[in-house]
Amino acid sequence: MPDEGEPTVPVVCEACGTETAVPLSEVTETVASHNDRLHDGTEEAGVDPTLADQLADVVAEDMGLLEE
């Protein structure tokens, strides 16, 4: 069970037209379960692409990958 203070992550499924906030510790399981149940395992749902891009930029910057 997630901690009440645990951050949530927006998960979207354009195929279903849905968006929900999922506790960080449950993202992988929730997305996989949704895709298995509703899309025969096809990767339709996922972390909001805008957030995923922002996170990738932060990680790349932190690792020094964006330095010239």
CHARMM internal coordinates of N, CA and C (Angstrom, degrees):
IC EDIT
DIST 1 N 1 CA 1.4577
DIST 1 CA 1 C 1.5284
ANGL 1 N 1 CA 1 C 108.86
DIST 1 C 2 N 1.3336
ANGL 1 CA 1 C 2 N 117.42
DIHE 1 N 1 CA 1 C 2 N 134.50
DIST 2 N 2 CA 1.4598
ANGL 1 C 2 N 2 CA 120.04
DIHE 1 CA 1 C 2 N 2 CA -177.36
DIST 2 CA 2 C 1.5218
ANGL 2 N 2 CA 2 C 112.43
DIHE 1 C 2 N 2 CA 2 C -71.89
DIST 2 C 3 N 1.3130
ANGL 2 CA 2 C 3 N 115.37
DIHE 2 N 2 CA 2 C 3 N 152.56
DIST 3 N 3 CA 1.4495
ANGL 2 C 3 N 3 CA 123.35
DIHE 2 CA 2 C 3 N 3 CA 175.12
DIST 3 CA 3 C 1.5275
ANGL 3 N 3 CA 3 C 107.67
DIHE 2 C 3 N 3 CA 3 C -71.70
DIST 3 C 4 N 1.3386
ANGL 3 CA 3 C 4 N 117.44
DIHE 3 N 3 CA 3 C 4 N 139.15
DIST 4 N 4 CA 1.4687
ANGL 3 C 4 N 4 CA 120.03
DIHE 3 CA 3 C 4 N 4 CA -178.60
DIST 4 CA 4 C 1.5200
ANGL 4 N 4 CA 4 C 112.56
DIHE 3 C 4 N 4 CA 4 C -61.30
DIST 4 C 5 N 1.3411
ANGL 4 CA 4 C 5 N 117.56
DIHE 4 N 4 CA 4 C 5 N -26.53
DIST 5 N 5 CA 1.4492
ANGL 4 C 5 N 5 CA 121.04
DIHE 4 CA 4 C 5 N 5 CA 179.97
DIST 5 CA 5 C 1.5152
ANGL 5 N 5 CA 5 C 113.19
DIHE 4 C 5 N 5 CA 5 C -91.30
DIST 5 C 6 N 1.3363
ANGL 5 CA 5 C 6 N 116.13
DIHE 5 N 5 CA 5 C 6 N 2.82
DIST 6 N 6 CA 1.4612
ANGL 5 C 6 N 6 CA 120.52
DIHE 5 CA 5 C 6 N 6 CA -177.78
DIST 6 CA 6 C 1.5280
ANGL 6 N 6 CA 6 C 110.30
DIHE 5 C 6 N 6 CA 6 C -68.12
DIST 6 C 7 N 1.3355
ANGL 6 CA 6 C 7 N 117.02
DIHE 6 N 6 CA 6 C 7 N 138.04
DIST 7 N 7 CA 1.4663
ANGL 6 C 7 N 7 CA 119.24
DIHE 6 CA 6 C 7 N 7 CA 178.07
DIST 7 CA 7 C 1.5253
ANGL 7 N 7 CA 7 C 111.44
DIHE 6 C 7 N 7 CA 7 C -65.61
DIST 7 C 8 N 1.3213
ANGL 7 CA 7 C 8 N 114.77
DIHE 7 N 7 CA 7 C 8 N 151.16
DIST 8 N 8 CA 1.4611
ANGL 7 C 8 N 8 CA 120.21
DIHE 7 CA 7 C 8 N 8 CA 176.95
DIST 8 CA 8 C 1.5199
ANGL 8 N 8 CA 8 C 109.55
DIHE 7 C 8 N 8 CA 8 C -109.08
DIST 8 C 9 N 1.3131
ANGL 8 CA 8 C 9 N 114.58
DIHE 8 N 8 CA 8 C 9 N 158.12
DIST 9 N 9 CA 1.4581
ANGL 8 C 9 N 9 CA 122.45
DIHE 8 CA 8 C 9 N 9 CA -177.86
DIST 9 CA 9 C 1.5247
ANGL 9 N 9 CA 9 C 107.69
DIHE 8 C 9 N 9 CA 9 C -124.36
DIST 9 C 10 N 1.3367
ANGL 9 CA 9 C 10 N 118.23
DIHE 9 N 9 CA 9 C 10 N 131.94
DIST 10 N 10 CA 1.4592
ANGL 9 C 10 N 10 CA 119.35
DIHE 9 CA 9 C 10 N 10 CA 177.06
DIST 10 CA 10 C 1.5298
ANGL 10 N 10 CA 10 C 110.38
DIHE 9 C 10 N 10 CA 10 C -72.65
DIST 10 C 11 N 1.3228
ANGL 10 CA 10 C 11 N 115.09
DIHE 10 N 10 CA 10 C 11 N 128.17
DIST 11 N 11 CA 1.4657
ANGL 10 C 11 N 11 CA 121.90
DIHE 10 CA 10 C 11 N 11 CA 177.83
DIST 11 CA 11 C 1.5187
ANGL 11 N 11 CA 11 C 106.95
DIHE 10 C 11 N 11 CA 11 C -116.99
DIST 11 C 12 N 1.3242
ANGL 11 CA 11 C 12 N 116.41
DIHE 11 N 11 CA 11 C 12 N 129.88
DIST 12 N 12 CA 1.4574
ANGL 11 C 12 N 12 CA 120.92
DIHE 11 CA 11 C 12 N 12 CA -178.42
DIST 12 CA 12 C 1.5237
ANGL 12 N 12 CA 12 C 110.81
DIHE 11 C 12 N 12 CA 12 C -122.52
DIST 12 C 13 N 1.3194
ANGL 12 CA 12 C 13 N 114.61
DIHE 12 N 12 CA 12 C 13 N 149.22
DIST 13 N 13 CA 1.4554
ANGL 12 C 13 N 13 CA 121.29
DIHE 12 CA 12 C 13 N 13 CA 172.94
DIST 13 CA 13 C 1.5235
ANGL 13 N 13 CA 13 C 106.48
DIHE 12 C 13 N 13 CA 13 C -133.95
DIST 13 C 14 N 1.3162
ANGL 13 CA 13 C 14 N 115.20
DIHE 13 N 13 CA 13 C 14 N 102.23
DIST 14 N 14 CA 1.4625
ANGL 13 C 14 N 14 CA 119.39
DIHE 13 CA 13 C 14 N 14 CA -179.41
DIST 14 CA 14 C 1.5185
ANGL 14 N 14 CA 14 C 111.27
DIHE 13 C 14 N 14 CA 14 C -66.35
DIST 14 C 15 N 1.3326
ANGL 14 CA 14 C 15 N 117.66
DIHE 14 N 14 CA 14 C 15 N -30.59
DIST 15 N 15 CA 1.4649
ANGL 14 C 15 N 15 CA 121.13
DIHE 14 CA 14 C 15 N 15 CA 179.55
DIST 15 CA 15 C 1.5235
ANGL 15 N 15 CA 15 C 111.25
DIHE 14 C 15 N 15 CA 15 C -63.52
DIST 15 C 16 N 1.3257
ANGL 15 CA 15 C 16 N 116.74
DIHE 15 N 15 CA 15 C 16 N -35.47
DIST 16 N 16 CA 1.4668
ANGL 15 C 16 N 16 CA 121.48
DIHE 15 CA 15 C 16 N 16 CA 179.73
DIST 16 CA 16 C 1.5277
ANGL 16 N 16 CA 16 C 112.11
DIHE 15 C 16 N 16 CA 16 C -95.60
DIST 16 C 17 N 1.3349
ANGL 16 CA 16 C 17 N 115.90
DIHE 16 N 16 CA 16 C 17 N -16.45
DIST 17 N 17 CA 1.4558
ANGL 16 C 17 N 17 CA 119.74
DIHE 16 CA 16 C 17 N 17 CA -175.60
DIST 17 CA 17 C 1.5141
ANGL 17 N 17 CA 17 C 112.39
DIHE 16 C 17 N 17 CA 17 C 73.28
DIST 17 C 18 N 1.3439
ANGL 17 CA 17 C 18 N 116.97
DIHE 17 N 17 CA 17 C 18 N 31.60
DIST 18 N 18 CA 1.4537
ANGL 17 C 18 N 18 CA 120.55
DIHE 17 CA 17 C 18 N 18 CA -177.09
DIST 18 CA 18 C 1.5191
ANGL 18 N 18 CA 18 C 111.59
DIHE 17 C 18 N 18 CA 18 C -118.02
DIST 18 C 19 N 1.3252
ANGL 18 CA 18 C 19 N 114.36
DIHE 18 N 18 CA 18 C 19 N 155.09
DIST 19 N 19 CA 1.4611
ANGL 18 C 19 N 19 CA 122.71
DIHE 18 CA 18 C 19 N 19 CA 173.49
DIST 19 CA 19 C 1.5177
ANGL 19 N 19 CA 19 C 107.19
DIHE 18 C 19 N 19 CA 19 C -144.87
DIST 19 C 20 N 1.3291
ANGL 19 CA 19 C 20 N 116.49
DIHE 19 N 19 CA 19 C 20 N 137.72
DIST 20 N 20 CA 1.4542
ANGL 19 C 20 N 20 CA 121.24
DIHE 19 CA 19 C 20 N 20 CA 179.16
DIST 20 CA 20 C 1.5141
ANGL 20 N 20 CA 20 C 109.31
DIHE 19 C 20 N 20 CA 20 C -147.04
DIST 20 C 21 N 1.3148
ANGL 20 CA 20 C 21 N 116.06
DIHE 20 N 20 CA 20 C 21 N 160.80
DIST 21 N 21 CA 1.4639
ANGL 20 C 21 N 21 CA 121.54
DIHE 20 CA 20 C 21 N 21 CA 175.29
DIST 21 CA 21 C 1.5220
ANGL 21 N 21 CA 21 C 107.49
DIHE 20 C 21 N 21 CA 21 C -102.84
DIST 21 C 22 N 1.3290
ANGL 21 CA 21 C 22 N 116.05
DIHE 21 N 21 CA 21 C 22 N 128.54
DIST 22 N 22 CA 1.4578
ANGL 21 C 22 N 22 CA 122.42
DIHE 21 CA 21 C 22 N 22 CA -175.83
DIST 22 CA 22 C 1.5258
ANGL 22 N 22 CA 22 C 108.49
DIHE 21 C 22 N 22 CA 22 C -122.46
DIST 22 C 23 N 1.3432
ANGL 22 CA 22 C 23 N 118.16
DIHE 22 N 22 CA 22 C 23 N 136.57
DIST 23 N 23 CA 1.4628
ANGL 22 C 23 N 23 CA 119.25
DIHE 22 CA 22 C 23 N 23 CA 175.24
DIST 23 CA 23 C 1.5287
ANGL 23 N 23 CA 23 C 110.40
DIHE 22 C 23 N 23 CA 23 C -55.06
DIST 23 C 24 N 1.3136
ANGL 23 CA 23 C 24 N 116.28
DIHE 23 N 23 CA 23 C 24 N 139.94
DIST 24 N 24 CA 1.4608
ANGL 23 C 24 N 24 CA 122.30
DIHE 23 CA 23 C 24 N 24 CA -176.17
DIST 24 CA 24 C 1.5232
ANGL 24 N 24 CA 24 C 112.45
DIHE 23 C 24 N 24 CA 24 C -50.71
DIST 24 C 25 N 1.3206
ANGL 24 CA 24 C 25 N 117.35
DIHE 24 N 24 CA 24 C 25 N -40.94
DIST 25 N 25 CA 1.4661
ANGL 24 C 25 N 25 CA 120.75
DIHE 24 CA 24 C 25 N 25 CA -177.45
DIST 25 CA 25 C 1.5237
ANGL 25 N 25 CA 25 C 113.27
DIHE 24 C 25 N 25 CA 25 C -69.27
DIST 25 C 26 N 1.3378
ANGL 25 CA 25 C 26 N 117.61
DIHE 25 N 25 CA 25 C 26 N -12.79
DIST 26 N 26 CA 1.4626
ANGL 25 C 26 N 26 CA 121.13
DIHE 25 CA 25 C 26 N 26 CA -176.59
DIST 26 CA 26 C 1.5301
ANGL 26 N 26 CA 26 C 113.83
DIHE 25 C 26 N 26 CA 26 C -110.62
DIST 26 C 27 N 1.3272
ANGL 26 CA 26 C 27 N 117.86
DIHE 26 N 26 CA 26 C 27 N 1.37
DIST 27 N 27 CA 1.4666
ANGL 26 C 27 N 27 CA 120.90
DIHE 26 CA 26 C 27 N 27 CA -173.69
DIST 27 CA 27 C 1.5189
ANGL 27 N 27 CA 27 C 112.11
DIHE 26 C 27 N 27 CA 27 C -58.89
DIST 27 C 28 N 1.3188
ANGL 27 CA 27 C 28 N 117.78
DIHE 27 N 27 CA 27 C 28 N -52.93
DIST 28 N 28 CA 1.4644
ANGL 27 C 28 N 28 CA 120.91
DIHE 27 CA 27 C 28 N 28 CA -175.69
DIST 28 CA 28 C 1.5179
ANGL 28 N 28 CA 28 C 111.26
DIHE 27 C 28 N 28 CA 28 C -58.76
DIST 28 C 29 N 1.3238
ANGL 28 CA 28 C 29 N 116.79
DIHE 28 N 28 CA 28 C 29 N -48.77
DIST 29 N 29 CA 1.4673
ANGL 28 C 29 N 29 CA 121.04
DIHE 28 CA 28 C 29 N 29 CA -178.54
DIST 29 CA 29 C 1.5285
ANGL 29 N 29 CA 29 C 111.66
DIHE 28 C 29 N 29 CA 29 C -65.83
DIST 29 C 30 N 1.3228
ANGL 29 CA 29 C 30 N 117.10
DIHE 29 N 29 CA 29 C 30 N -41.39
DIST 30 N 30 CA 1.4631
ANGL 29 C 30 N 30 CA 121.01
DIHE 29 CA 29 C 30 N 30 CA -178.35
DIST 30 CA 30 C 1.5244
ANGL 30 N 30 CA 30 C 111.65
DIHE 29 C 30 N 30 CA 30 C -65.20
DIST 30 C 31 N 1.3246
ANGL 30 CA 30 C 31 N 116.59
DIHE 30 N 30 CA 30 C 31 N -45.63
DIST 31 N 31 CA 1.4655
ANGL 30 C 31 N 31 CA 120.71
DIHE 30 CA 30 C 31 N 31 CA -179.90
DIST 31 CA 31 C 1.5259
ANGL 31 N 31 CA 31 C 110.39
DIHE 30 C 31 N 31 CA 31 C -64.16
DIST 31 C 32 N 1.3270
ANGL 31 CA 31 C 32 N 116.83
DIHE 31 N 31 CA 31 C 32 N -46.05
DIST 32 N 32 CA 1.4675
ANGL 31 C 32 N 32 CA 120.46
DIHE 31 CA 31 C 32 N 32 CA -179.82
DIST 32 CA 32 C 1.5194
ANGL 32 N 32 CA 32 C 111.06
DIHE 31 C 32 N 32 CA 32 C -62.04
DIST 32 C 33 N 1.3190
ANGL 32 CA 32 C 33 N 117.03
DIHE 32 N 32 CA 32 C 33 N -43.01
DIST 33 N 33 CA 1.4646
ANGL 32 C 33 N 33 CA 121.17
DIHE 32 CA 32 C 33 N 33 CA 179.83
DIST 33 CA 33 C 1.5252
ANGL 33 N 33 CA 33 C 111.02
DIHE 32 C 33 N 33 CA 33 C -63.45
DIST 33 C 34 N 1.3183
ANGL 33 CA 33 C 34 N 116.86
DIHE 33 N 33 CA 33 C 34 N -44.67
DIST 34 N 34 CA 1.4677
ANGL 33 C 34 N 34 CA 121.00
DIHE 33 CA 33 C 34 N 34 CA 178.85
DIST 34 CA 34 C 1.5252
ANGL 34 N 34 CA 34 C 110.34
DIHE 33 C 34 N 34 CA 34 C -59.34
DIST 34 C 35 N 1.3250
ANGL 34 CA 34 C 35 N 115.47
DIHE 34 N 34 CA 34 C 35 N -49.41
DIST 35 N 35 CA 1.4648
ANGL 34 C 35 N 35 CA 119.40
DIHE 34 CA 34 C 35 N 35 CA -177.93
DIST 35 CA 35 C 1.5257
ANGL 35 N 35 CA 35 C 111.86
DIHE 34 C 35 N 35 CA 35 C -64.66
DIST 35 C 36 N 1.3230
ANGL 35 CA 35 C 36 N 117.72
DIHE 35 N 35 CA 35 C 36 N -37.57
DIST 36 N 36 CA 1.4691
ANGL 35 C 36 N 36 CA 120.98
DIHE 35 CA 35 C 36 N 36 CA 177.70
DIST 36 CA 36 C 1.5272
ANGL 36 N 36 CA 36 C 111.36
DIHE 35 C 36 N 36 CA 36 C -65.61
DIST 36 C 37 N 1.3379
ANGL 36 CA 36 C 37 N 116.30
DIHE 36 N 36 CA 36 C 37 N -46.39
DIST 37 N 37 CA 1.4668
ANGL 36 C 37 N 37 CA 120.66
DIHE 36 CA 36 C 37 N 37 CA -176.36
DIST 37 CA 37 C 1.5227
ANGL 37 N 37 CA 37 C 113.38
DIHE 36 C 37 N 37 CA 37 C -71.25
DIST 37 C 38 N 1.3148
ANGL 37 CA 37 C 38 N 116.61
DIHE 37 N 37 CA 37 C 38 N -42.25
DIST 38 N 38 CA 1.4608
ANGL 37 C 38 N 38 CA 119.73
DIHE 37 CA 37 C 38 N 38 CA -170.19
DIST 38 CA 38 C 1.5239
ANGL 38 N 38 CA 38 C 115.35
DIHE 37 C 38 N 38 CA 38 C -104.87
DIST 38 C 39 N 1.3185
ANGL 38 CA 38 C 39 N 116.82
DIHE 38 N 38 CA 38 C 39 N -16.56
DIST 39 N 39 CA 1.4647
ANGL 38 C 39 N 39 CA 118.86
DIHE 38 CA 38 C 39 N 39 CA -174.03
DIST 39 CA 39 C 1.5271
ANGL 39 N 39 CA 39 C 112.41
DIHE 38 C 39 N 39 CA 39 C -133.05
DIST 39 C 40 N 1.3223
ANGL 39 CA 39 C 40 N 116.46
DIHE 39 N 39 CA 39 C 40 N 23.68
DIST 40 N 40 CA 1.4732
ANGL 39 C 40 N 40 CA 121.63
DIHE 39 CA 39 C 40 N 40 CA 178.69
DIST 40 CA 40 C 1.5248
ANGL 40 N 40 CA 40 C 112.64
DIHE 39 C 40 N 40 CA 40 C 51.08
DIST 40 C 41 N 1.3288
ANGL 40 CA 40 C 41 N 116.89
DIHE 40 N 40 CA 40 C 41 N 35.27
DIST 41 N 41 CA 1.4563
ANGL 40 C 41 N 41 CA 121.55
DIHE 40 CA 40 C 41 N 41 CA 176.85
DIST 41 CA 41 C 1.5164
ANGL 41 N 41 CA 41 C 115.24
DIHE 40 C 41 N 41 CA 41 C 87.28
DIST 41 C 42 N 1.3293
ANGL 41 CA 41 C 42 N 117.43
DIHE 41 N 41 CA 41 C 42 N -8.07
DIST 42 N 42 CA 1.4659
ANGL 41 C 42 N 42 CA 120.38
DIHE 41 CA 41 C 42 N 42 CA 177.77
DIST 42 CA 42 C 1.5307
ANGL 42 N 42 CA 42 C 108.83
DIHE 41 C 42 N 42 CA 42 C -67.70
DIST 42 C 43 N 1.3178
ANGL 42 CA 42 C 43 N 117.16
DIHE 42 N 42 CA 42 C 43 N 137.09
DIST 43 N 43 CA 1.4636
ANGL 42 C 43 N 43 CA 121.38
DIHE 42 CA 42 C 43 N 43 CA -177.86
DIST 43 CA 43 C 1.5225
ANGL 43 N 43 CA 43 C 110.77
DIHE 42 C 43 N 43 CA 43 C -76.32
DIST 43 C 44 N 1.3123
ANGL 43 CA 43 C 44 N 115.61
DIHE 43 N 43 CA 43 C 44 N 91.10
DIST 44 N 44 CA 1.4669
ANGL 43 C 44 N 44 CA 122.01
DIHE 43 CA 43 C 44 N 44 CA 177.88
DIST 44 CA 44 C 1.5265
ANGL 44 N 44 CA 44 C 110.47
DIHE 43 C 44 N 44 CA 44 C -103.38
DIST 44 C 45 N 1.3338
ANGL 44 CA 44 C 45 N 117.01
DIHE 44 N 44 CA 44 C 45 N -50.12
DIST 45 N 45 CA 1.4623
ANGL 44 C 45 N 45 CA 121.40
DIHE 44 CA 44 C 45 N 45 CA 179.74
DIST 45 CA 45 C 1.5145
ANGL 45 N 45 CA 45 C 109.52
DIHE 44 C 45 N 45 CA 45 C -82.90
DIST 45 C 46 N 1.3317
ANGL 45 CA 45 C 46 N 115.21
DIHE 45 N 45 CA 45 C 46 N 152.88
DIST 46 N 46 CA 1.4561
ANGL 45 C 46 N 46 CA 120.07
DIHE 45 CA 45 C 46 N 46 CA 177.22
DIST 46 CA 46 C 1.5131
ANGL 46 N 46 CA 46 C 110.57
DIHE 45 C 46 N 46 CA 46 C -173.91
DIST 46 C 47 N 1.3234
ANGL 46 CA 46 C 47 N 115.32
DIHE 46 N 46 CA 46 C 47 N 177.35
DIST 47 N 47 CA 1.4584
ANGL 46 C 47 N 47 CA 120.82
DIHE 46 CA 46 C 47 N 47 CA 176.41
DIST 47 CA 47 C 1.5261
ANGL 47 N 47 CA 47 C 108.05
DIHE 46 C 47 N 47 CA 47 C -61.46
DIST 47 C 48 N 1.3197
ANGL 47 CA 47 C 48 N 115.57
DIHE 47 N 47 CA 47 C 48 N 140.99
DIST 48 N 48 CA 1.4629
ANGL 47 C 48 N 48 CA 120.93
DIHE 47 CA 47 C 48 N 48 CA 178.90
DIST 48 CA 48 C 1.5300
ANGL 48 N 48 CA 48 C 109.09
DIHE 47 C 48 N 48 CA 48 C -45.92
DIST 48 C 49 N 1.3323
ANGL 48 CA 48 C 49 N 117.73
DIHE 48 N 48 CA 48 C 49 N 122.90
DIST 49 N 49 CA 1.4698
ANGL 48 C 49 N 49 CA 121.17
DIHE 48 CA 48 C 49 N 49 CA -175.41
DIST 49 CA 49 C 1.5280
ANGL 49 N 49 CA 49 C 114.10
DIHE 48 C 49 N 49 CA 49 C -56.89
DIST 49 C 50 N 1.3146
ANGL 49 CA 49 C 50 N 117.78
DIHE 49 N 49 CA 49 C 50 N -34.36
DIST 50 N 50 CA 1.4623
ANGL 49 C 50 N 50 CA 120.77
DIHE 49 CA 49 C 50 N 50 CA 178.96
DIST 50 CA 50 C 1.5209
ANGL 50 N 50 CA 50 C 110.35
DIHE 49 C 50 N 50 CA 50 C -64.51
DIST 50 C 51 N 1.3300
ANGL 50 CA 50 C 51 N 116.28
DIHE 50 N 50 CA 50 C 51 N -45.09
DIST 51 N 51 CA 1.4619
ANGL 50 C 51 N 51 CA 120.46
DIHE 50 CA 50 C 51 N 51 CA 178.21
DIST 51 CA 51 C 1.5229
ANGL 51 N 51 CA 51 C 110.58
DIHE 50 C 51 N 51 CA 51 C -65.65
DIST 51 C 52 N 1.3109
ANGL 51 CA 51 C 52 N 117.55
DIHE 51 N 51 CA 51 C 52 N -42.26
DIST 52 N 52 CA 1.4679
ANGL 51 C 52 N 52 CA 121.26
DIHE 51 CA 51 C 52 N 52 CA 179.79
DIST 52 CA 52 C 1.5291
ANGL 52 N 52 CA 52 C 110.42
DIHE 51 C 52 N 52 CA 52 C -60.57
DIST 52 C 53 N 1.3305
ANGL 52 CA 52 C 53 N 117.86
DIHE 52 N 52 CA 52 C 53 N -41.60
DIST 53 N 53 CA 1.4670
ANGL 52 C 53 N 53 CA 121.62
DIHE 52 CA 52 C 53 N 53 CA 178.33
DIST 53 CA 53 C 1.5284
ANGL 53 N 53 CA 53 C 111.26
DIHE 52 C 53 N 53 CA 53 C -65.49
DIST 53 C 54 N 1.3300
ANGL 53 CA 53 C 54 N 116.31
DIHE 53 N 53 CA 53 C 54 N -42.69
DIST 54 N 54 CA 1.4592
ANGL 53 C 54 N 54 CA 120.10
DIHE 53 CA 53 C 54 N 54 CA 179.10
DIST 54 CA 54 C 1.5244
ANGL 54 N 54 CA 54 C 110.70
DIHE 53 C 54 N 54 CA 54 C -63.59
DIST 54 C 55 N 1.3147
ANGL 54 CA 54 C 55 N 117.09
DIHE 54 N 54 CA 54 C 55 N -42.56
DIST 55 N 55 CA 1.4609
ANGL 54 C 55 N 55 CA 121.47
DIHE 54 CA 54 C 55 N 55 CA 179.05
DIST 55 CA 55 C 1.5266
ANGL 55 N 55 CA 55 C 110.66
DIHE 54 C 55 N 55 CA 55 C -63.99
DIST 55 C 56 N 1.3180
ANGL 55 CA 55 C 56 N 117.09
DIHE 55 N 55 CA 55 C 56 N -42.12
DIST 56 N 56 CA 1.4665
ANGL 55 C 56 N 56 CA 120.84
DIHE 55 CA 55 C 56 N 56 CA 178.46
DIST 56 CA 56 C 1.5280
ANGL 56 N 56 CA 56 C 110.57
DIHE 55 C 56 N 56 CA 56 C -61.53
DIST 56 C 57 N 1.3331
ANGL 56 CA 56 C 57 N 117.35
DIHE 56 N 56 CA 56 C 57 N -39.70
DIST 57 N 57 CA 1.4637
ANGL 56 C 57 N 57 CA 120.92
DIHE 56 CA 56 C 57 N 57 CA 178.25
DIST 57 CA 57 C 1.5277
ANGL 57 N 57 CA 57 C 111.31
DIHE 56 C 57 N 57 CA 57 C -64.48
DIST 57 C 58 N 1.3283
ANGL 57 CA 57 C 58 N 116.80
DIHE 57 N 57 CA 57 C 58 N -43.15
DIST 58 N 58 CA 1.4658
ANGL 57 C 58 N 58 CA 121.03
DIHE 57 CA 57 C 58 N 58 CA 179.57
DIST 58 CA 58 C 1.5247
ANGL 58 N 58 CA 58 C 110.51
DIHE 57 C 58 N 58 CA 58 C -62.99
DIST 58 C 59 N 1.3177
ANGL 58 CA 58 C 59 N 116.88
DIHE 58 N 58 CA 58 C 59 N -44.76
DIST 59 N 59 CA 1.4640
ANGL 58 C 59 N 59 CA 121.07
DIHE 58 CA 58 C 59 N 59 CA 179.84
DIST 59 CA 59 C 1.5270
ANGL 59 N 59 CA 59 C 110.40
DIHE 58 C 59 N 59 CA 59 C -64.43
DIST 59 C 60 N 1.3234
ANGL 59 CA 59 C 60 N 117.03
DIHE 59 N 59 CA 59 C 60 N -45.15
DIST 60 N 60 CA 1.4683
ANGL 59 C 60 N 60 CA 120.56
DIHE 59 CA 59 C 60 N 60 CA 179.82
DIST 60 CA 60 C 1.5240
ANGL 60 N 60 CA 60 C 110.82
DIHE 59 C 60 N 60 CA 60 C -61.86
DIST 60 C 61 N 1.3200
ANGL 60 CA 60 C 61 N 116.69
DIHE 60 N 60 CA 60 C 61 N -41.76
DIST 61 N 61 CA 1.4640
ANGL 60 C 61 N 61 CA 120.30
DIHE 60 CA 60 C 61 N 61 CA 178.55
DIST 61 CA 61 C 1.5262
ANGL 61 N 61 CA 61 C 110.27
DIHE 60 C 61 N 61 CA 61 C -64.79
DIST 61 C 62 N 1.3239
ANGL 61 CA 61 C 62 N 116.65
DIHE 61 N 61 CA 61 C 62 N -43.98
DIST 62 N 62 CA 1.4595
ANGL 61 C 62 N 62 CA 121.48
DIHE 61 CA 61 C 62 N 62 CA 179.66
DIST 62 CA 62 C 1.5281
ANGL 62 N 62 CA 62 C 111.63
DIHE 61 C 62 N 62 CA 62 C -61.17
DIST 62 C 63 N 1.3260
ANGL 62 CA 62 C 63 N 116.43
DIHE 62 N 62 CA 62 C 63 N -34.06
DIST 63 N 63 CA 1.4647
ANGL 62 C 63 N 63 CA 121.26
DIHE 62 CA 62 C 63 N 63 CA -179.92
DIST 63 CA 63 C 1.5300
ANGL 63 N 63 CA 63 C 112.17
DIHE 62 C 63 N 63 CA 63 C -84.52
DIST 63 C 64 N 1.3337
ANGL 63 CA 63 C 64 N 116.86
DIHE 63 N 63 CA 63 C 64 N -3.00
DIST 64 N 64 CA 1.4575
ANGL 63 C 64 N 64 CA 120.72
DIHE 63 CA 63 C 64 N 64 CA 179.39
DIST 64 CA 64 C 1.5143
ANGL 64 N 64 CA 64 C 113.88
DIHE 63 C 64 N 64 CA 64 C 78.76
DIST 64 C 65 N 1.3156
ANGL 64 CA 64 C 65 N 117.46
DIHE 64 N 64 CA 64 C 65 N 16.76
DIST 65 N 65 CA 1.4584
ANGL 64 C 65 N 65 CA 120.81
DIHE 64 CA 64 C 65 N 65 CA -177.56
DIST 65 CA 65 C 1.5262
ANGL 65 N 65 CA 65 C 113.37
DIHE 64 C 65 N 65 CA 65 C -78.36
DIST 65 C 66 N 1.3174
ANGL 65 CA 65 C 66 N 117.51
DIHE 65 N 65 CA 65 C 66 N -15.43
DIST 66 N 66 CA 1.4622
ANGL 65 C 66 N 66 CA 120.80
DIHE 65 CA 65 C 66 N 66 CA -178.40
DIST 66 CA 66 C 1.5208
ANGL 66 N 66 CA 66 C 112.33
DIHE 65 C 66 N 66 CA 66 C -99.45
DIST 66 C 67 N 1.3248
ANGL 66 CA 66 C 67 N 117.09
DIHE 66 N 66 CA 66 C 67 N -0.78
DIST 67 N 67 CA 1.4609
ANGL 66 C 67 N 67 CA 120.60
DIHE 66 CA 66 C 67 N 67 CA 179.78
DIST 67 CA 67 C 1.5182
ANGL 67 N 67 CA 67 C 110.33
DIHE 66 C 67 N 67 CA 67 C -75.82
DIST 67 C 68 N 1.3206
ANGL 67 CA 67 C 68 N 115.09
DIHE 67 N 67 CA 67 C 68 N 144.15
DIST 68 N 68 CA 1.4639
ANGL 67 C 68 N 68 CA 119.79
DIHE 67 CA 67 C 68 N 68 CA 179.60
DIST 68 CA 68 C 1.4998
ANGL 68 N 68 CA 68 C 110.78
DIHE 67 C 68 N 68 CA 68 C -96.34
END
COOR INIT
IC SEED 1 N 1 CA 1 C
IC BUILD
